[in-house]
Amino acid sequence: MQYSSRSPFSIDKLYQIFSSHPNICTDTRKVRNGDIFFALKGDNFNGNHFAIQALDNGAAYAIIDEEIDDMAKHGDHLIRTNDTLATLQSLAAHHRNQFTIPFIAITGSNGKTTTKELIHAVLSEKYKTYTTEGNLNNHIGIPLTILKIKKDAQIAIVEMGANHLGEIEGYCVYTRPTHGIITNVGKAHLEGFGGIQGVMKGKGELFDYLRAYGGSAFVMWDYEYLQLMSKGIGEVYSYGTNHADITGITEQASPFLKVKITKGSSAGSIQTKLTGEYNLPNVLAAVCLGNYFKVDPVRIRGGIENYEPSNSRSQLIQKGSNIIILDAYNANPSSMKLAIENFVHFPAANKILLLGGMMELGADSIAEHQQIIEQIGKNKWNDVALVGGDFLKVQHPYKSFSNAEEAGGWLASQILDNTALLVKGSRSMQMEKTIQSVL
């Protein structure tokens, strides 16, 4: 890394600047006065081209990794490095090293964002807790999350997404988690991981790190594969429906999940604002961590009960006599199967499925979509609309649409009364657009 003026530059010096200008920005449209702008690059953009604009918009410094015009004019406000992204990650690592608080890492195929939000709601009842915003859980979002943690932090929660081997391992290097959760291992990102065993190995990199560095793991004990994956970790704290440190059962699944804690905590019955029994492990994880970090059981219950899902995750929307289950933030074969199973038991006179294609399944994609169609056929529905992706490449007797807008046009023409709709699909399908006309 080098300074634009050719004088020596280091992460220590950059951290001194960061200490005075602690807001990081990667989008010139969102620059505020005093920010440090990192000129990141991607397949379709190059932040270096906007560095001067960032300074003109109020950024105090711009971190670049290419020669640009007017470098001399802007002097020490332009900092040249060999790799802007690597510099961002190194700065995050340096910032992480300033803390001795618990850093909780969460990964898994399904439910990690909801689990993260529930845990944050519970731990915030007692501690100053920082966590990943939304799903900023990748090679850019994770360092940005770390750099937003302030000196008053007592606990940090970092969500880690991954679609190929080595990714979680890399995140652990600069996140240095002290505690970790793998929510589950399912059929997500099969293309990048090369199959379900690859998914298990990739997600297991978190437990590998905890095992190597004396960390603690929270484990869903109902899943035998997670028991096996956690072997050798110094401290394992378990949750589940049986034979775990914290146990609980579903008292009611619909319209909203109600959970009864049966062992390990006196939190009692917890009435959530989440729909679907598939959220039971997520709630139990939050109780488990709350108990581990000695949050009062009444406040554990309160934190979970006050949490309201957003961003199309397990949302239940009432519109007149109709109910929409909007779970359209993402989808893979595992989560799609669970959502349909839950919807079978949902109390409604009429039911419509609006399902979008599942992405990143590689060679297994056609077979996985066919299995979902076979599952749909085991129950009766008032209507089924399958949208885009590889649903367009398999035979089925249901309504078929190329995209969410087309499906939304069809739905707008329907007369709905006492009807429940399940809306789910991969993020790229934007299935929330199917229901815009009925909201």
N, C-alpha and C positions, 0 to 999 in steps of 0.2 A: 504494500500500500504506500502511496506517496502523496505528499501535499502538492497542491497546484503550483506553489512558489518554489518547488524543488527542495524545500527544507524537510527534514525527517518527520514522519508522521506515524502514529501508532494508535492502537485501540485505546490505550490509556489516555492519550490526548483527545481522541474522539469522545471518550466517556466524560472527560472534563467539560467538553462542549455540551454533551447531552445533559449533564447535571444542571446546566443553566438554561437549556432549551429542551425540556423533556418530552415534547410532543413530536412524534414521528408521522410523516405523511408520505404516501406513495402516489397520490392523485392530485394534480395541480388544481383540479376543480374544488378540492376540499382544503386547500392550504389556508392556514391561519397565520397571523403575525407571530413570528418567533419560532415557527416549526423548523425541523430538519427534514428536508425533502430527499428521499432515496430514489434515485433514477433506476428503477427496475426495468428489466427487459423480458419480453415474451415472444411468442411466435408472431403476434400481430401488433406489437407495440414496442417502443423504445423510449424509455423515460429520459434518456440523455437529451433527446430532442426538445424536451420541455423544461430542462433545468433552469434556464434563464427566466422563463415564464414563471416558474415557481418562486424564484427570487423576487421578480417584479410583483408577484402577488402577496409578498410579505414573508416568505421563508427566510430564516436567518442564515441557513446554510443549505447547500445542495451537494449530495454525494453522487459522484458520477464515475463511470469506468471507461469513458471514451473521450478523446479530444473533441471539444466543441468550440464554436465561435465565441468570441468575447470573453475567453477565459481570463486574459490579462486584465480586462476592464473590471471584472468582478472579484479579482484578487483572492483573498483568503476565504471568501464566502463560497467558493467552489473547491471541493475537496475531491481529488482524483484518487481512486483506488483501482486495484486490479480486477475486482469483481464486487459489484455493489451488493448483490444478494449475500455473498459470503461475508461481507463486511457487516451487513445487517444482522446476520446470525451470530457473528463474533461479538458484536456489541450486546446482543441479547444474552449471550453466555457470560460476558463480563458483568452485566447487570444482575443476572441470576446469582453470581458468586458473591454478591453483597448481602444475600439473605441466608438466614439459618432457620427459616420457618419451614413447615411441611409444604412440599410441592406434590400435589396429587395429580397423576396422569391418568386419563381415561381414554381407552380405545375399545374397539369392538366392531362387529359387523352391523348390528342394529341397536338403536336405543341410546347411543352414547351422548347425544346432545340433550335428550330429555333427562337422562341420568345425571349429567353434569348440572343441568338447571335445578333439578330437585336437590342435589347435594349442596349446591350453592345456596339455595333457599334455606336449607336446614343449618348449615354451618354459619351463615350470616346472622342467625339468631343469637350467636354468642361471639363470633370473631369478625374482625375486619377481613373480608374475604374477597379476593380478586379472581376473576375467571374469564375464560374465553368468551368473547362477544359473538353471539350467533353461532356460526359454524366455521370461524376462522381457524381451521384446524390443520392447515397444510404448511409447506416450507416457508411461506410468507406470513401466514396468519399466526403461527406459533411464536416466532420471534417478536412480532408486533404485540401479541398478548403479553409476553414476558416484559417487554419494555413499557407497558402501561401499568405495571405493578409499582405502587408507591411505597415510600419508606414506612408507612403506617400499617402495611400488610401483616396479618397474622397467619393467614393460610392462602395458598394459591392453588387454583384448579385449572389444569391445562388439558384441553381435548386434543387428541391426536387422530387424524384420519390418515388412511394409507391405501394405496392401490398397487403397491409392488413391494417386493422383498427389500429389506435394508432401510426402508423409509422410517419406521418407528425407531430402529436402532440409531439412525442419524439424529432424530429429534431428541432422543434421550441424552445425547452427548452434551447438548447445550441447555436442555431443560433440567437435567439431573434430578429426576423425580425421586422422592423419598417414599412415596406410597403410590399404589397403582391399582387400577381395575380394568379387566377385560370383560366387557358386558356379556359377550357371547362370540362365537365363531360361526358364521353362516355363509351362504352362497352370494357373497358380494365381491365385486371386482375380480371375478374368476379369470378374466382375460389377462390382467396384469400379474396376478399371483400364480397363474398356471394351474389352477384347480384348488379344491378345498384344502388339501394338505398344505399348499402354499399359503393359503389364507391363515391357517392355524400357525404356521411357522412365522409369518409376517407379524400377526398380532402378538404372538408369543415373545417377540423381541422385547416387549415391555417387561414381561416377567423375567426374561433373561437378564435384563439390566438390574432389576430389583434383587435377583438372586446373587448377582456378582458384587453388588455394592451394599448389601445389608439392608435393603429396603423392606417394606411391608406390603402385602397384597390383600385386597378384599375380593373374596371369591364366591360366586354363585354356586353353592354346593350341590344344587340339583343337577348340574352339568358335570358329569364324570370327567369329561375331557378337560375341564378347567381345573378339577382336582389334580389330574395328572400333570397339567402344564405348570401348576404352582408348586409342585414338589421341589424341595430344596431351598425354598425361600424361607428366611429366618423367622418371620412372623406372618402368619396367615390368619385372617379374621373372616369368618364365613357368614353367609346369609342364604336363605332358601326357604323351602316349605317343610323340610325335615332335617334333623340331625345337623343343625348348624348353630352357630353362636346366636344369630338372630333369625327367628322363623316367623312366618306369617302366611295367611291364607286369604283368598278372595271371598269376601262376604257378599259382594255384588259387583257384577262386571258392567252392567248397562243401566241407565244411560251413562252414568259415571262410575268409575271404579272405587269401591270401598274395600279397604284392606284391614284385616284384624291381625295385630301382632300377637303371636302366641308364645314367644319365648325370647328372653334376653333384654327386653325393654318393656317398660310400662306405658308405652305410647298409646296402647289400646286400639280402638277402631279409628281409622283415618279415612275420612271422606274426601277424595281427591276431585279435581276438576278435569281429570284425564278420562278418556273413554278407552275401553278395551282391557281384557285380562292380560294381554301381552305386556302391559305396563307394570304388572305385579313385581317382576324382578327389579325394575327401575326404582320403585317405591321402597322395596326392601333394602336396596343398596343405600339409599339416602338415610334410612333408619339406622342401618349398620354403621355408616360413617358418623352419623350424629352421636350414636352411642359410644363409639370408639373415642371420639373427641370430647366426650363428656358434656354434650348439650342436654339440657333438661328435657325429659321425655315429652312434657307438655309443649315445649317450644319446638321439638322435633315434629310433633303432630301439627302444630300451628304453621310451621314453615311449609310443610307439604300441602296442607289444606289451602293455604293462601296462594300457592303457585298456580298461575293460569297459563296454559300452553299457548304458543303463538307460532307464527311462521309455518302454518300448515302442518303442524305436528300434533296428531291426536286431538285436533280441535273438534268440538261438537257445537254446531251452529243451528239454532232454532229459528226457522222462518215460517211464521204462521203455524200451520198444522204439520209442516215438514221439518225433518231433521237431516242435516248434512254432517257426515263424519269426514272431515278434511284432514287426510293424512298423506298429503301429496308432496312433502318436501323431498322424499326419496323413496326408492323401492328396489328390492332385490328379491329373488325367489323365496328366501326365508321369511322376510317381513311381509311379503304379499300373501303368502300362505296363512300366516297368523292373522292378518287383517281380515281375510275372507272368513276364516274359521270363527273369529269373534263376531263378524257381521251376521253369520248364520243365526246366532242366538240373540241378536239385537231385537228388542221388543218393538216391532212395527208391523202394521197391517200390510204395507207394500214396501218392496225393496228394489233399488236399482243399483247396479254396479257400474262405475265409470273407472276403468282401469287403463293406465297408460303403459307403454312398453318399458321393459327393464334393460338398462344399458350395461356395458362392460362385462358381458358374460362370455365373450369369445366363442369358441367352438361349441360350447354347451347351450348357447342362447336359444336356438330353435327348440331343442328338447325341453328346456326350462319353461318356455312360453307354452308349449304344448301341455306340460304338466299342470300349469295354472288353468288352462282351458278344461282339462279333465276334472280338476277340482271344482271348477264352477259348475260343471254338468252334474255334480252329485246332489245339488240342491235346486229348489225352484226359486226363480226371481221374476219380478214383474218385467224387468228389462235388463239387458247387459250391453254395454257399449265398450268396445275395445279400441284403443287409440294408439296408432303409430308404432314405431319400432318394429320388432319382429312379430308382433301380433298381426302385422300385415302379411307375413310370410307363411302363416300356418292356417290350416283349414279349421273353420269353426262356424257354428250356426247363428252367431250373434251379430249385432250391428257393428260395423267397422268404419272407422274414420281415420283419415290421414293425420290429423292434428287436433289439438284441444279446441281450437276455434270452431272447427267443423262440428265436433261433438257438442260444443256449447250451443251452436245454432239449432241442432236437433233437440237438445234439452229445452231450449226456450220455447219450442213449439208444443211441448207436452203440458197437459193439465195435471198438476200434481196435487194430491190431497192425502194427508196422513201417510206420507211416503218418507222413507229413510234412504239416503244416498251415501254410498261409500265411494270416495274419490281418492285414488292412489295411483302413483306412477313415479318413474325416475324424474329427477329434477329437470332434466332437459326437456321433458314432455310438457312442463308447465300446466299440469292438470287443473290447477286452481282456476284457469281461464274457462273451464267447462261450466262453472257454476256462476259466472259473473251475472248472467241474465236473471238468475233466481234469487240473488242476494238483495 
